[in-house]
Each structure stands twice: as structure tokens, then as C-alpha cells.
């Protein structure tokens, strides 16, 4: 069987981008007040909470369509790292009820963002000729 790395990258872009986009849409519908509160508690400016829209809506859409995927992957990964630092620190060494690492999904998202930084979108993408694709 022939390998098709570009198709594999495309399928992962859709799977990872879509599932994170659901989180972003949820924040559009229900608001980001809890993020604002966490930032305030840490003495950080509350306007930074709007960055979640970049990481959970804009970046996933760019990843899915394959436009500036390398940059979108980096933004996506930084969003996940921020979520770990702000909201999930206590789960760093915790096992969930099913025996898996409590942070596994968030870390998978973060590492896939890093992968897109290195691989780009592949050939099945809206844009493939820019160095940030």
C-alpha cells in the first residue's frame, strides 16, 4: 500500500481542528467569564481572556482549511499550554477515573499544534506556497 502523508496530515487537521473548534464555539455561546476570573486572580489583565478565541476558533479554522497552518499550529499549541497553566495545573500528576492521564487530551492537542508548526498543512490545503503554510 502506498503512503500518503499529505492525506494523513489533512485527516489529522480536520479531526484536531474540528474537535477544538467545538470548545471555542461553546465559549462563544456561554462566554469566557471564567477565564477572565482566572486571569484576574493571577494579577493578569482580563483582556487577555479574548485570546482564547484566537486559540480555539481562529487557529482551528485555519488548521482545518490549511491556511498559514504553521502559525496557526503554534497559536493552537500556546493556547493549550495556557489552558494547562491557568486551569489544569492540579491535574499535572493526576490520573483520571479511567486510569489515563488527566491532561492527556489537552496535551495531545498541544503536541499536534507543535506538529503542524513543523509539518505545515501538506498539499491538501487552501495555501501551500507560503513559508508559513
C-alpha positions, 0 to 999 in steps of 0.5 A: 500500500502506498503512503500518503502523508499529505492525506494523513496530515489533512485527516489529522487537521480536520479531526484536531481542528474540528474537535477544538473548534467545538470548545471555542464555539461553546465559549462563544455561546456561554462566554469566557467569564471564567477565564477572565476570573482566572486571569484576574486572580493571577494579577493578569489583565482580563483582556487577555481572556479574548485570546482564547478565541484566537486559540480555539476558533481562529487557529482551528479554522485555519488548521482545518482549511490549511491556511498559514497552518504553521502559525496557526499550529503554534497559536493552537499549541500556546493556547493549550499550554495556557489552558494547562497553566491557568486551569489544569495545573492540579491535574499535572500528576493526576490520573483520571477515573479511567486510569489515563492521564488527566491532561492527556487530551489537552496535551495531545492537542498541544503536541499536534499544534507543535506538529503542524508548526513543523509539518505545515498543512501538506498539499491538501490545503487552501495555501501551500506556497507560503513559508508559513503554510 
